[in-house]
Amino acid sequence: MTVSDFEALWHRFNDNLRRYVTARVPNAADAEDILQEAFLRYLERPPNHKNPVAWLVTVTRNLIADHHRRPQAVAAALETVAAAETAEVTETEQLVASWLEPMLLGLPAKYAEAVALADLHHHSMKEVAAVLGLSVPGAKSRVQRGRRLLAEALTTCCSFQFDRHGRVAAWRRNQPATRCDAGSRCAESSPCDDG
């Protein structure tokens, strides 16, 4: 497949595929990530059959399914903990919160900085955007992506149980290691300690 063939495919089906994705993934940044990933996979490994559009739709559908299987519960819980400063924080939530800053060191710097500004230092999205030199939607997107990466790192190390309010009630280690295998540094009371 030549570059011009790929560009023709992109121009012909990009809008339709974008509508397909955004109907199933309401977050615009996530939808754009899925769309770009589908076309990137097509570019990296063009299908060998007669209907490349069917292949592209199948890959996109699978990416959407993967997106919905991600550790969204942990990401939502992180947002809940960040937003609920005035609520009484449980001992388990305090412990999990103590892992966040050390685990941020394992994320790409641009995402770690965005999450730290928003969630650890409690800056508004407007302030985060100003510090990072981004638009407000760009800052929101970066913070959300960083939260997802952090949630993925947490769920690589541990499994979490949530109460009926979506708060962390319990956790257990996934790997019998003394350190996390998620590529991140953990505090001494880390998700890799028994809980």
C-alpha positions in Angstrom: 0.0 0.0 0.0 1.3 3.4 -1.0 1.0 6.5 1.1 -1.4 8.0 -1.4 -3.6 4.8 -1.1 -3.6 5.2 2.6 -4.4 8.9 2.4 -7.3 8.2 0.0 -8.7 5.6 2.5 -8.3 8.1 5.3 -10.1 10.9 3.5 -12.9 8.5 2.3 -13.7 6.8 5.6 -12.4 9.1 8.4 -15.6 11.0 8.9 -17.8 7.9 8.9 -15.5 6.0 11.2 -15.2 9.0 13.5 -19.0 9.1 13.9 -19.1 5.4 14.5 -16.5 5.8 17.3 -17.9 8.9 18.9 -21.4 7.3 19.1 -19.8 4.6 21.3 -17.1 6.5 23.1 -18.4 9.9 24.4 -15.0 11.3 25.5 -13.7 13.1 22.4 -10.0 12.5 23.3 -10.6 8.8 23.8 -12.5 8.6 20.6 -9.8 10.4 18.7 -7.2 8.0 20.2 -9.2 5.0 19.1 -9.6 6.4 15.6 -5.9 7.1 15.2 -4.9 3.7 16.6 -7.2 1.9 14.1 -5.7 3.8 11.1 -2.2 3.3 12.5 -2.7 -0.4 12.7 -4.0 -0.4 9.2 -0.9 1.5 8.1 1.5 -0.8 10.0 -0.1 -4.0 8.7 -2.4 -3.5 5.8 -5.0 -6.3 5.5 -4.5 -9.0 2.8 -8.2 -9.4 1.9 -10.5 -7.7 -0.5 -12.4 -5.5 1.9 -10.1 -3.2 3.8 -13.0 -1.2 5.2 -14.5 -4.2 6.9 -11.1 -4.9 8.4 -10.8 -1.3 9.6 -14.3 -1.4 11.2 -13.5 -4.7 12.9 -10.3 -3.3 14.3 -12.1 -0.2 15.5 -14.9 -2.2 17.1 -12.2 -4.3 19.0 -10.4 -1.1 20.1 -13.7 0.3 21.4 -14.3 -3.0 23.3 -10.8 -2.8 24.8 -11.4 0.8 25.8 -14.5 -0.2 27.8 -12.6 -3.0 29.5 -9.8 -0.8 30.7 -9.5 -0.1 34.4 -12.1 2.7 34.2 -13.3 1.9 37.8 -9.9 2.8 39.2 -9.7 5.9 37.1 -13.2 7.0 38.3 -12.2 6.2 41.8 -9.1 8.4 41.5 -11.2 11.2 40.2 -13.7 10.6 43.1 -10.9 10.7 45.7 -9.4 13.9 44.1 -12.8 15.6 44.1 -13.9 14.5 47.6 -11.4 16.4 49.7 -14.0 17.4 52.2 -15.4 13.8 52.6 -14.0 11.6 55.3 -11.1 9.6 53.8 -10.8 5.9 54.9 -7.5 4.3 55.9 -7.5 2.2 52.7 -8.0 5.3 50.5 -5.2 7.1 52.4 -2.9 4.2 51.7 -3.8 4.0 48.0 -3.4 7.8 47.7 0.1 7.5 49.2 1.1 5.4 46.2 0.1 7.9 43.6 3.0 10.3 43.7 5.7 7.6 43.6 3.8 5.8 40.8 3.6 9.0 38.8 7.4 8.7 38.4 6.8 5.7 36.2 4.6 7.7 33.7 5.8 9.8 30.8 6.8 13.2 32.2 4.1 15.2 30.3 1.3 13.1 31.8 2.8 12.8 35.3 3.1 16.6 35.4 -0.4 17.2 34.3 -1.9 14.7 36.8 0.3 16.1 39.6 -0.8 19.7 38.9 -4.5 18.7 38.7 -4.8 16.1 41.4 -2.0 16.5 43.8 -1.7 20.2 43.8 -5.4 20.9 43.1 -5.0 23.4 40.3 -7.9 24.1 38.1 -7.8 23.0 34.4 -7.3 26.6 33.4 -4.3 26.8 35.7 -3.0 23.5 34.4 -3.4 24.7 30.8 -1.5 27.9 31.6 1.4 26.1 33.3 1.7 23.5 30.5 1.2 25.9 27.7 -1.9 24.1 26.4 -5.5 25.0 25.7 -8.0 24.1 28.4 -9.3 21.1 26.4 -5.8 20.0 25.7 -5.0 20.1 29.4 -8.1 18.1 30.2 -7.2 15.5 27.6 -3.7 15.2 29.0 -4.9 14.9 32.6 -7.5 12.3 31.6 -4.8 10.3 29.7 -2.4 10.6 32.7 -5.2 9.3 35.0 -5.8 6.4 32.8 -2.1 5.5 32.6 -1.9 5.8 36.4 -5.0 3.6 36.8 -3.4 1.0 34.5 -0.2 1.0 36.6 -2.3 0.6 39.7 -4.3 -2.3 38.3 -1.2 -4.0 37.0 0.0 -4.2 40.6 -3.2 -4.7 42.4 -6.9 -5.6 42.2 -9.3 -3.3 44.0 -12.7 -3.7 45.5 -15.1 -0.7 45.7 -18.0 0.0 48.0 -21.4 1.0 46.7 -20.3 4.6 46.6 -17.4 3.8 44.3 -14.8 4.3 47.0 -11.8 1.9 47.5 -12.8 -0.6 50.1 -10.0 -3.2 49.8 -7.1 -4.2 47.6 -4.9 -7.2 47.0 -1.6 -7.7 45.3 -1.7 -9.3 41.8 2.0 -10.4 41.7 4.0 -12.0 44.5 6.8 -9.5 44.1 8.3 -7.1 46.5 8.2 -4.3 43.9 5.6 -3.4 41.3 6.2 -4.7 37.8 4.3 -1.8 36.3 7.5 0.1 35.6 6.8 2.5 38.4 8.4 3.2 41.7 6.2 2.5 44.7 6.4 3.8 48.2 7.4 1.5 51.0 3.7 0.8 51.7 3.1 0.1 48.1 0.5 -1.8 46.2 3.0 -4.7 46.2 2.8 -5.1 49.9 0.1 -7.3 51.4 -3.2 -5.6 51.9 
